[in-house]
Amino acid sequence: MKVVVDFDVCESNAICVGLVPSVFELDDNEYLSVEEEPDESLRPDIEKAVRACPKQAIKIVD
């Protein structure tokens, strides 16, 4: 599983950070960074983040 964020669309709303802080985080400049290949056990939480993203900027690629 790979987590892909479209940074051209992402507004760094941080909803994903609140849901899966081990995968998504904001840096000091409030830009989103992502662990692109997280553990498969996190899939259900990442799927919630995908659905919750207001800009639909996150996707999972298998």
C-alpha positions in Angstrom: 0.0 0.0 0.0 1.2 3.5 -0.9 -0.4 6.7 0.3 -0.4 9.5 -2.3 -1.3 13.1 -1.6 -2.0 15.5 -4.5 -0.1 18.5 -3.1 -1.5 20.8 -5.8 -4.9 20.2 -4.2 -4.0 19.8 -0.6 -4.7 22.8 1.7 -3.1 21.3 4.8 -6.3 21.3 6.7 -4.8 18.6 9.0 -7.9 16.5 9.3 -5.8 13.5 8.2 -3.2 14.5 10.9 -5.9 14.2 13.5 -6.9 10.8 12.3 -3.6 9.2 11.6 -0.7 11.2 13.1 1.7 8.4 12.6 1.3 8.8 8.8 0.4 12.4 8.3 2.0 15.5 10.0 2.4 19.2 9.5 5.9 20.6 9.4 7.0 23.9 11.0 5.6 25.8 8.0 2.3 24.0 8.2 2.8 21.9 5.1 1.6 18.3 5.1 4.1 15.5 5.0 3.2 11.9 4.6 4.7 8.5 5.3 4.2 7.1 1.8 4.4 3.4 2.7 2.9 2.9 6.1 2.2 -0.5 7.7 -0.8 -2.3 6.3 -2.4 -2.4 9.8 -3.1 1.3 9.4 -5.2 0.9 6.3 -8.6 1.3 8.1 -7.5 4.6 9.6 -6.0 5.8 6.4 -9.2 5.0 4.5 -11.0 7.2 7.1 -8.6 10.0 6.3 -9.1 9.6 2.6 -12.9 9.9 3.1 -12.5 12.8 5.5 -10.2 14.9 3.3 -12.3 18.0 2.3 -10.3 18.4 -0.9 -10.1 14.7 -1.7 -6.4 15.1 -2.1 -5.4 11.7 -0.6 -5.6 8.3 -2.2 -4.3 4.8 -1.5 -2.6 2.9 -4.3 -2.1 -0.9 -4.0 
